[in-house]
């Protein structure tokens, strides 16, 4: 699990995977102070482990979710603010550790909903983490046999 704050919009996006054997959903949330995401009673938008909802607080649903047919463990990333990939400007770039796929999630702050999710790369290797340089360009780290696994996110040739 990893969260990063978008320094322009001040939005915190959080990729979450429940760490239990029976988990079947991955989720991304917009984090707000004091919000209850129901992580002990549901997984993404679905009831979890037959636990009843016992809180008086409304549960905040994830803004994006996918099941384990698509991937099994979100590697949280960053909202892209660089200049080299203008088509990704303002999108939350994240990956799935198991599948090695990288996506760009477009979240509309005004509408408070996801308006797009684009597959932008398939690495073939587990994506361990993301990093960001001072110019807002993104890097991702792969688990590789030779230890040479840090790459800058670039457009397809």
VOTIMI-359760 format. One record per residue (C-alpha): x, y, z; residue number from 1; residue in three letters. Coordinates in steps of 0.02 Angstrom, whole numbers, plus 32768, in hexadecimal, padded with zeros to 4 digits. Layout:
REM residues N
<site><px>X</px><py>Y</py><pz>Z</pz><k>NUM</k><r>ALA</r></site>
...
//
This chain:
REM residues 157
<site><px>8000</px><py>8000</py><pz>8000</pz><k>1</k><r>UNK</r></site>
<site><px>803F</px><py>80AB</py><pz>7FD7</pz><k>2</k><r>UNK</r></site>
<site><px>7FF8</px><py>8159</py><pz>7FD7</pz><k>3</k><r>UNK</r></site>
<site><px>8039</px><py>81F8</py><pz>7F8A</pz><k>4</k><r>UNK</r></site>
<site><px>7FF5</px><py>82A7</py><pz>7F8F</pz><k>5</k><r>UNK</r></site>
<site><px>7FDC</px><py>8305</py><pz>7EEC</pz><k>6</k><r>UNK</r></site>
<site><px>8034</px><py>83A9</py><pz>7F13</pz><k>7</k><r>UNK</r></site>
<site><px>7FC9</px><py>840E</py><pz>7E9B</pz><k>8</k><r>UNK</r></site>
<site><px>7F1A</px><py>83CD</py><pz>7EC4</pz><k>9</k><r>UNK</r></site>
<site><px>7F46</px><py>839C</py><pz>7F78</pz><k>10</k><r>UNK</r></site>
<site><px>7EEA</px><py>82F8</py><pz>7F5A</pz><k>11</k><r>UNK</r></site>
<site><px>7F2C</px><py>825B</py><pz>7FAD</pz><k>12</k><r>UNK</r></site>
<site><px>7F11</px><py>81BD</py><pz>7F47</pz><k>13</k><r>UNK</r></site>
<site><px>7F2C</px><py>8116</py><pz>7F99</pz><k>14</k><r>UNK</r></site>
<site><px>7F3D</px><py>806C</py><pz>7F47</pz><k>15</k><r>UNK</r></site>
<site><px>7F06</px><py>7FE4</py><pz>7FBE</pz><k>16</k><r>UNK</r></site>
<site><px>7F10</px><py>7F28</py><pz>7FC1</pz><k>17</k><r>UNK</r></site>
<site><px>7ECE</px><py>7EC6</py><pz>8055</pz><k>18</k><r>UNK</r></site>
<site><px>7F56</px><py>7E55</py><pz>809B</pz><k>19</k><r>UNK</r></site>
<site><px>7EF6</px><py>7DB4</py><pz>80B5</pz><k>20</k><r>UNK</r></site>
<site><px>7EF1</px><py>7D13</py><pz>8052</pz><k>21</k><r>UNK</r></site>
<site><px>7E39</px><py>7D26</py><pz>8020</pz><k>22</k><r>UNK</r></site>
<site><px>7E46</px><py>7DD5</py><pz>7FD8</pz><k>23</k><r>UNK</r></site>
<site><px>7DFF</px><py>7DE5</py><pz>7F29</pz><k>24</k><r>UNK</r></site>
<site><px>7DF6</px><py>7EA0</py><pz>7F09</pz><k>25</k><r>UNK</r></site>
<site><px>7E71</px><py>7F30</py><pz>7EF8</pz><k>26</k><r>UNK</r></site>
<site><px>7E3C</px><py>7FE4</py><pz>7F17</pz><k>27</k><r>UNK</r></site>
<site><px>7E73</px><py>8098</py><pz>7F05</pz><k>28</k><r>UNK</r></site>
<site><px>7E2E</px><py>811B</py><pz>7F7B</pz><k>29</k><r>UNK</r></site>
<site><px>7E33</px><py>81D7</py><pz>7F88</pz><k>30</k><r>UNK</r></site>
<site><px>7E69</px><py>81EE</py><pz>803D</pz><k>31</k><r>UNK</r></site>
<site><px>7E11</px><py>826F</py><pz>80A7</pz><k>32</k><r>UNK</r></site>
<site><px>7E30</px><py>828F</py><pz>8160</pz><k>33</k><r>UNK</r></site>
<site><px>7DBA</px><py>822E</py><pz>81D0</pz><k>34</k><r>UNK</r></site>
<site><px>7D69</px><py>81CB</py><pz>8142</pz><k>35</k><r>UNK</r></site>
<site><px>7D39</px><py>8116</py><pz>8161</pz><k>36</k><r>UNK</r></site>
<site><px>7D66</px><py>80A5</py><pz>80CF</pz><k>37</k><r>UNK</r></site>
<site><px>7D22</px><py>8008</py><pz>8122</pz><k>38</k><r>UNK</r></site>
<site><px>7DC4</px><py>7FA6</py><pz>8110</pz><k>39</k><r>UNK</r></site>
<site><px>7D96</px><py>7F2C</py><pz>819A</pz><k>40</k><r>UNK</r></site>
<site><px>7CE6</px><py>7F08</py><pz>8158</pz><k>41</k><r>UNK</r></site>
<site><px>7CF5</px><py>7F14</py><pz>809D</pz><k>42</k><r>UNK</r></site>
<site><px>7D72</px><py>7EFF</py><pz>8011</pz><k>43</k><r>UNK</r></site>
<site><px>7D5E</px><py>7F83</py><pz>7F8A</pz><k>44</k><r>UNK</r></site>
<site><px>7CA0</px><py>7F93</py><pz>7F7C</pz><k>45</k><r>UNK</r></site>
<site><px>7C7B</px><py>7EE1</py><pz>7FB6</pz><k>46</k><r>UNK</r></site>
<site><px>7C58</px><py>7E94</py><pz>8062</pz><k>47</k><r>UNK</r></site>
<site><px>7CF2</px><py>7E44</py><pz>80AD</pz><k>48</k><r>UNK</r></site>
<site><px>7CFA</px><py>7DA7</py><pz>8117</pz><k>49</k><r>UNK</r></site>
<site><px>7C42</px><py>7DB6</py><pz>814B</pz><k>50</k><r>UNK</r></site>
<site><px>7C6F</px><py>7E44</py><pz>81C2</pz><k>51</k><r>UNK</r></site>
<site><px>7BDA</px><py>7EB3</py><pz>81E9</pz><k>52</k><r>UNK</r></site>
<site><px>7BE4</px><py>7F70</py><pz>81D7</pz><k>53</k><r>UNK</r></site>
<site><px>7BDB</px><py>7FAE</py><pz>828B</pz><k>54</k><r>UNK</r></site>
<site><px>7C05</px><py>8064</py><pz>8275</pz><k>55</k><r>UNK</r></site>
<site><px>7B8D</px><py>80F6</py><pz>826C</pz><k>56</k><r>UNK</r></site>
<site><px>7C01</px><py>814C</py><pz>81F2</pz><k>57</k><r>UNK</r></site>
<site><px>7BDF</px><py>813E</py><pz>8138</pz><k>58</k><r>UNK</r></site>
<site><px>7C5F</px><py>80D3</py><pz>80E0</pz><k>59</k><r>UNK</r></site>
<site><px>7CBE</px><py>812B</py><pz>8055</pz><k>60</k><r>UNK</r></site>
<site><px>7CC9</px><py>80BF</py><pz>7FB8</pz><k>61</k><r>UNK</r></site>
<site><px>7D68</px><py>80AE</py><pz>7F53</pz><k>62</k><r>UNK</r></site>
<site><px>7D77</px><py>8118</py><pz>7EB5</pz><k>63</k><r>UNK</r></site>
<site><px>7DBC</px><py>8083</py><pz>7E54</pz><k>64</k><r>UNK</r></site>
<site><px>7DC1</px><py>7FC8</py><pz>7E6D</pz><k>65</k><r>UNK</r></site>
<site><px>7DEC</px><py>7F2A</py><pz>7E0E</pz><k>66</k><r>UNK</r></site>
<site><px>7DE2</px><py>7E70</py><pz>7E32</pz><k>67</k><r>UNK</r></site>
<site><px>7E6C</px><py>7DEF</py><pz>7E30</pz><k>68</k><r>UNK</r></site>
<site><px>7E4E</px><py>7DBE</py><pz>7D7C</pz><k>69</k><r>UNK</r></site>
<site><px>7EA5</px><py>7E62</py><pz>7D4F</pz><k>70</k><r>UNK</r></site>
<site><px>7F2A</px><py>7E6A</py><pz>7DD7</pz><k>71</k><r>UNK</r></site>
<site><px>7F4A</px><py>7E3D</py><pz>7E8B</pz><k>72</k><r>UNK</r></site>
<site><px>7FA9</px><py>7EC7</py><pz>7EE6</pz><k>73</k><r>UNK</r></site>
<site><px>7FA8</px><py>7F82</py><pz>7EC4</pz><k>74</k><r>UNK</r></site>
<site><px>804D</px><py>7FDE</py><pz>7EC8</pz><k>75</k><r>UNK</r></site>
<site><px>801A</px><py>8092</py><pz>7EEC</pz><k>76</k><r>UNK</r></site>
<site><px>8069</px><py>811A</py><pz>7E85</pz><k>77</k><r>UNK</r></site>
<site><px>8060</px><py>81D5</py><pz>7E66</pz><k>78</k><r>UNK</r></site>
<site><px>7FF6</px><py>8255</py><pz>7E0F</pz><k>79</k><r>UNK</r></site>
<site><px>805C</px><py>827F</py><pz>7D75</pz><k>80</k><r>UNK</r></site>
<site><px>8096</px><py>8336</py><pz>7D71</pz><k>81</k><r>UNK</r></site>
<site><px>8129</px><py>832B</py><pz>7CF9</pz><k>82</k><r>UNK</r></site>
<site><px>8138</px><py>8374</py><pz>7C4A</pz><k>83</k><r>UNK</r></site>
<site><px>8179</px><py>82E0</py><pz>7BE3</pz><k>84</k><r>UNK</r></site>
<site><px>80D1</px><py>8284</py><pz>7BDD</pz><k>85</k><r>UNK</r></site>
<site><px>804A</px><py>830A</py><pz>7BC8</pz><k>86</k><r>UNK</r></site>
<site><px>7FC0</px><py>8289</py><pz>7BA9</pz><k>87</k><r>UNK</r></site>
<site><px>7FD9</px><py>824D</py><pz>7C5C</pz><k>88</k><r>UNK</r></site>
<site><px>7FD3</px><py>82F9</py><pz>7CAD</pz><k>89</k><r>UNK</r></site>
<site><px>7F6E</px><py>82F1</py><pz>7D4E</pz><k>90</k><r>UNK</r></site>
<site><px>7F52</px><py>8235</py><pz>7D46</pz><k>91</k><r>UNK</r></site>
<site><px>7F79</px><py>81BE</py><pz>7DD5</pz><k>92</k><r>UNK</r></site>
<site><px>7FFB</px><py>8142</py><pz>7D94</pz><k>93</k><r>UNK</r></site>
<site><px>7FF9</px><py>809C</py><pz>7DF1</pz><k>94</k><r>UNK</r></site>
<site><px>8021</px><py>7FE5</py><pz>7DD0</pz><k>95</k><r>UNK</r></site>
<site><px>7FF6</px><py>7F35</py><pz>7DFF</pz><k>96</k><r>UNK</r></site>
<site><px>8086</px><py>7EDC</py><pz>7E53</pz><k>97</k><r>UNK</r></site>
<site><px>8057</px><py>7E2F</py><pz>7E17</pz><k>98</k><r>UNK</r></site>
<site><px>8025</px><py>7E51</py><pz>7D62</pz><k>99</k><r>UNK</r></site>
<site><px>80A9</px><py>7ED6</py><pz>7D42</pz><k>100</k><r>UNK</r></site>
<site><px>8028</px><py>7F46</py><pz>7CEE</pz><k>101</k><r>UNK</r></site>
<site><px>802E</px><py>8004</py><pz>7D02</pz><k>102</k><r>UNK</r></site>
<site><px>7F93</px><py>8071</py><pz>7CF2</pz><k>103</k><r>UNK</r></site>
<site><px>7F67</px><py>812A</py><pz>7CF3</pz><k>104</k><r>UNK</r></site>
<site><px>7EC7</px><py>814F</py><pz>7D53</pz><k>105</k><r>UNK</r></site>
<site><px>7E6E</px><py>81F1</py><pz>7D26</pz><k>106</k><r>UNK</r></site>
<site><px>7E0F</px><py>8235</py><pz>7DBC</pz><k>107</k><r>UNK</r></site>
<site><px>7D9F</px><py>82CE</py><pz>7DA3</pz><k>108</k><r>UNK</r></site>
<site><px>7DAA</px><py>8332</py><pz>7E44</pz><k>109</k><r>UNK</r></site>
<site><px>7D11</px><py>839C</py><pz>7E1A</pz><k>110</k><r>UNK</r></site>
<site><px>7CA2</px><py>8305</py><pz>7DF5</pz><k>111</k><r>UNK</r></site>
<site><px>7CF9</px><py>829E</py><pz>7E7D</pz><k>112</k><r>UNK</r></site>
<site><px>7D01</px><py>8205</py><pz>7E0E</pz><k>113</k><r>UNK</r></site>
<site><px>7D75</px><py>81A5</py><pz>7D9C</pz><k>114</k><r>UNK</r></site>
<site><px>7D5C</px><py>81D2</py><pz>7CE5</pz><k>115</k><r>UNK</r></site>
<site><px>7DDF</px><py>815F</py><pz>7C9B</pz><k>116</k><r>UNK</r></site>
<site><px>7E60</px><py>80D8</py><pz>7CBD</pz><k>117</k><r>UNK</r></site>
<site><px>7EE2</px><py>80B8</py><pz>7C36</pz><k>118</k><r>UNK</r></site>
<site><px>7F5A</px><py>8028</py><pz>7C2B</pz><k>119</k><r>UNK</r></site>
<site><px>8000</px><py>807B</py><pz>7C03</pz><k>120</k><r>UNK</r></site>
<site><px>8081</px><py>7FEF</py><pz>7C15</pz><k>121</k><r>UNK</r></site>
<site><px>809A</px><py>7F37</py><pz>7C38</pz><k>122</k><r>UNK</r></site>
<site><px>8144</px><py>7F16</py><pz>7C84</pz><k>123</k><r>UNK</r></site>
<site><px>8142</px><py>7E58</py><pz>7C94</pz><k>124</k><r>UNK</r></site>
<site><px>8191</px><py>7E6D</py><pz>7D40</pz><k>125</k><r>UNK</r></site>
<site><px>814D</px><py>7E99</py><pz>7DED</pz><k>126</k><r>UNK</r></site>
<site><px>8142</px><py>7F56</py><pz>7E05</pz><k>127</k><r>UNK</r></site>
<site><px>8189</px><py>7F78</py><pz>7EB2</pz><k>128</k><r>UNK</r></site>
<site><px>817B</px><py>8035</py><pz>7EC3</pz><k>129</k><r>UNK</r></site>
<site><px>816E</px><py>80DE</py><pz>7E6D</pz><k>130</k><r>UNK</r></site>
<site><px>81D8</px><py>8178</py><pz>7E82</pz><k>131</k><r>UNK</r></site>
<site><px>81CF</px><py>822B</py><pz>7E47</pz><k>132</k><r>UNK</r></site>
<site><px>825B</px><py>82A3</py><pz>7E1B</pz><k>133</k><r>UNK</r></site>
<site><px>8260</px><py>835F</py><pz>7E37</pz><k>134</k><r>UNK</r></site>
<site><px>8213</px><py>837E</py><pz>7D8B</pz><k>135</k><r>UNK</r></site>
<site><px>817D</px><py>830D</py><pz>7DAF</pz><k>136</k><r>UNK</r></site>
<site><px>81B8</px><py>8280</py><pz>7D3D</pz><k>137</k><r>UNK</r></site>
<site><px>8190</px><py>81D2</py><pz>7D7B</pz><k>138</k><r>UNK</r></site>
<site><px>81FE</px><py>813B</py><pz>7D95</pz><k>139</k><r>UNK</r></site>
<site><px>81CE</px><py>8089</py><pz>7DBE</pz><k>140</k><r>UNK</r></site>
<site><px>8231</px><py>7FFE</py><pz>7E0C</pz><k>141</k><r>UNK</r></site>
<site><px>8225</px><py>7F4A</py><pz>7DD2</pz><k>142</k><r>UNK</r></site>
<site><px>825A</px><py>7EA9</py><pz>7E25</pz><k>143</k><r>UNK</r></site>
<site><px>82DF</px><py>7E66</py><pz>7DAE</pz><k>144</k><r>UNK</r></site>
<site><px>835F</px><py>7DDC</py><pz>7DB9</pz><k>145</k><r>UNK</r></site>
<site><px>83F1</px><py>7E4F</py><pz>7D8C</pz><k>146</k><r>UNK</r></site>
<site><px>83C2</px><py>7EDA</py><pz>7E06</pz><k>147</k><r>UNK</r></site>
<site><px>83B4</px><py>7F5B</py><pz>7D7B</pz><k>148</k><r>UNK</r></site>
<site><px>82FE</px><py>7F88</py><pz>7D94</pz><k>149</k><r>UNK</r></site>
<site><px>82E5</px><py>8045</py><pz>7D9E</pz><k>150</k><r>UNK</r></site>
<site><px>8295</px><py>8092</py><pz>7D03</pz><k>151</k><r>UNK</r></site>
<site><px>824F</px><py>813A</py><pz>7CD2</pz><k>152</k><r>UNK</r></site>
<site><px>819D</px><py>8137</py><pz>7C93</pz><k>153</k><r>UNK</r></site>
<site><px>81A7</px><py>8163</py><pz>7BDA</pz><k>154</k><r>UNK</r></site>
<site><px>812D</px><py>8168</py><pz>7B4A</pz><k>155</k><r>UNK</r></site>
<site><px>8123</px><py>80D1</py><pz>7AD9</pz><k>156</k><r>UNK</r></site>
<site><px>8196</px><py>80DB</py><pz>7A40</pz><k>157</k><r>UNK</r></site>
//
